[in-house]
Amino acid sequence: FFSSANSINWGRLAPQIVYYVSAYCDLISRGDIKMGERVDFCVPTGNFGNIFAGYLAKEMGLPVKRFLCASNKNNILTDFLETGVYDRNRPFYTTMSPSMDILISSNLERLLYLISGDTQLVAGLMNQLKTEGYYQLPEELLKKIQQKFCAYCCDDTQTKASIRAVWEKSGYLCDTHTAV
């Protein structure tokens, strides 16, 4: 039997944690880093699932400095991580990286809880998102998140350019999400 799990399902997040540990071990094996050296991870994301799994790996002890959240033209996460304002009242774009075409990143709620530890705050923010379409983080919480995450975005033209550059440099044809 086949089954699937989207990125809000713990059955998908748990193995994604292992990817980060495995990537770190690969870096050590290749001699790129030494055991215990901190690294940054750049993760294409829309629903904040894979990058959240990386954050969980960090919380479990993986030596990570920061996570770079890479977004497509639907740059709600870039705006959020820069300003602390999550606003889904914006245009929605269909892009060539469809897994990132999201305006409500459901795993972000989990991150807000883990970093703040405040169930009432998070419930209030999620309620405001549901009723008004936006919320703004308290400055102190935003600063804590910005210590762990930064974000950038690109459009389809930049995504195509990235695919071409990777191909020309290495002969590897990357997918559109990786290209972001």
C-alpha positions as CSV (number, residue, x, y, z in Angstrom):
1,F,0.0,0.0,0.0
2,F,1.1,3.5,-0.7
3,S,0.7,6.4,1.6
4,S,1.9,10.0,1.7
5,A,2.5,12.6,4.3
6,N,2.6,16.3,3.7
7,S,4.9,18.5,5.7
8,I,2.6,19.1,8.6
9,N,2.6,15.3,9.4
10,W,5.2,14.2,12.0
11,G,5.7,11.1,9.9
12,R,7.3,13.3,7.3
13,L,9.2,15.6,9.6
14,A,10.9,12.8,11.6
15,P,12.9,11.4,8.6
16,Q,13.7,14.9,7.4
17,I,15.6,15.5,10.7
18,V,17.8,12.6,9.7
19,Y,18.7,14.3,6.3
20,Y,20.4,17.1,8.2
21,V,22.4,14.8,10.4
22,S,23.4,12.8,7.3
23,A,24.4,15.9,5.4
24,Y,26.5,17.0,8.4
25,C,28.2,13.6,8.6
26,D,28.9,13.8,4.8
27,L,30.6,17.1,5.3
28,I,32.8,15.6,8.0
29,S,33.5,12.5,5.9
30,R,34.6,14.6,2.9
31,G,36.9,16.7,5.2
32,D,35.0,19.9,4.5
33,I,34.4,20.4,8.3
34,K,35.6,19.0,11.6
35,M,33.3,17.3,14.1
36,G,31.5,20.0,16.1
37,E,32.0,22.8,13.6
38,R,28.8,24.8,13.1
39,V,27.3,25.0,9.6
40,D,24.6,26.9,7.9
41,F,21.8,25.2,5.9
42,C,20.0,26.8,3.0
43,V,16.5,25.3,2.5
44,P,13.9,26.0,-0.2
45,T,10.6,26.2,1.7
46,G,7.0,27.2,1.5
47,N,5.3,25.3,4.3
48,F,8.3,25.6,6.6
49,G,8.3,21.8,7.1
50,N,11.8,20.8,5.9
51,I,13.5,23.8,7.4
52,F,11.6,23.2,10.7
53,A,12.9,19.6,10.7
54,G,16.4,21.1,10.4
55,Y,15.6,23.3,13.4
56,L,14.6,20.2,15.3
57,A,17.9,18.6,14.4
58,K,19.6,21.7,15.8
59,E,17.6,21.5,19.0
60,M,18.7,17.9,19.3
61,G,22.3,19.0,19.2
62,L,23.4,19.2,15.5
63,P,25.9,22.1,15.3
64,V,24.0,24.6,13.1
65,K,24.6,28.4,13.1
66,R,21.7,29.5,11.0
67,F,19.1,28.4,8.5
68,L,18.6,30.3,5.3
69,C,15.0,30.2,4.2
70,A,14.9,30.3,0.4
71,S,11.5,31.4,-1.0
72,N,10.1,31.9,-4.5
73,K,8.0,34.8,-5.6
74,N,5.5,34.0,-2.9
75,N,8.0,35.5,-0.5
76,I,5.8,35.5,2.6
77,L,8.4,33.8,4.7
78,T,11.2,36.2,3.5
79,D,9.0,39.2,4.5
80,F,8.1,37.5,7.8
81,L,11.6,36.7,8.8
82,E,12.8,40.2,8.0
83,T,9.9,42.2,9.5
84,G,8.1,39.9,12.0
85,V,4.8,40.6,10.1
86,Y,3.1,37.6,8.6
87,D,0.5,38.9,6.1
88,R,-1.3,36.5,3.8
89,N,-3.3,39.4,2.4
90,R,-1.1,39.6,-0.7
91,P,-1.1,38.4,-4.3
92,F,-0.6,34.7,-4.8
93,Y,1.7,33.5,-7.6
94,T,1.8,30.3,-9.5
95,T,5.5,29.6,-10.1
96,M,7.7,27.0,-11.5
97,S,8.5,25.8,-7.9
98,P,4.9,24.8,-7.0
99,S,5.7,23.1,-3.6
100,M,6.6,26.6,-2.4
101,D,3.5,28.3,-3.7
102,I,2.0,28.8,-0.2
103,L,0.7,31.7,1.7
104,I,0.0,30.0,5.0
105,S,3.1,28.1,6.3
106,S,1.5,25.7,8.8
107,N,4.8,24.6,10.4
108,L,5.6,28.1,11.4
109,E,3.2,27.8,14.3
110,R,5.3,25.0,15.7
111,L,8.5,27.1,15.5
112,L,6.8,30.1,17.2
113,Y,5.7,27.8,20.1
114,L,9.2,26.2,20.5
115,I,11.0,29.5,20.5
116,S,8.5,31.4,22.6
117,G,7.1,28.7,24.9
118,D,4.0,30.7,25.1
119,T,0.8,28.9,24.1
120,Q,-1.5,31.9,24.6
121,L,0.7,34.1,22.4
122,V,0.9,31.6,19.6
123,A,-2.9,30.8,19.8
124,G,-3.6,34.5,19.6
125,L,-1.3,35.0,16.6
126,M,-2.9,32.1,14.8
127,N,-6.4,33.4,15.6
128,Q,-5.5,36.8,14.2
129,L,-4.1,35.2,11.1
130,K,-7.4,33.3,10.7
131,T,-9.6,36.3,11.3
132,E,-7.6,39.2,9.9
133,G,-5.1,37.5,7.6
134,Y,-2.0,38.8,9.4
135,Y,-0.1,39.1,12.7
136,Q,3.0,40.8,14.0
137,L,5.4,39.2,16.3
138,P,6.6,40.9,19.5
139,E,10.0,42.4,18.8
140,E,11.8,40.1,21.4
141,L,10.4,37.0,19.7
142,L,11.4,38.3,16.2
143,K,15.0,38.9,17.4
144,K,15.2,35.3,18.8
145,I,14.0,33.9,15.4
146,Q,16.4,36.1,13.5
147,Q,19.3,34.7,15.4
148,K,18.4,31.3,14.0
149,F,16.9,32.1,10.6
150,C,17.4,34.5,7.7
151,A,15.6,34.5,4.4
152,Y,15.9,35.4,0.7
153,C,13.7,35.0,-2.3
154,C,13.9,34.9,-6.0
155,D,11.5,34.9,-9.0
156,D,11.2,32.4,-11.8
157,T,13.7,34.3,-14.0
158,Q,16.3,34.0,-11.2
159,T,15.4,30.4,-10.7
160,K,16.0,29.6,-14.4
161,A,19.3,31.5,-14.2
162,S,20.3,29.4,-11.2
163,I,19.5,26.2,-13.0
164,R,21.6,27.3,-15.9
165,A,24.5,28.3,-13.7
166,V,24.6,25.0,-11.8
167,W,24.3,23.1,-15.1
168,E,27.1,25.1,-16.7
169,K,29.4,24.8,-13.7
170,S,28.8,21.1,-12.8
171,G,26.7,19.4,-15.4
172,Y,24.0,18.8,-12.7
173,L,20.4,19.6,-13.7
174,C,18.8,20.8,-10.4
175,D,15.1,21.0,-9.9
176,T,13.3,24.3,-9.6
177,H,13.0,24.1,-5.8
178,T,16.7,23.5,-5.3
179,A,17.4,26.3,-7.8
180,V,15.5,28.8,-5.6
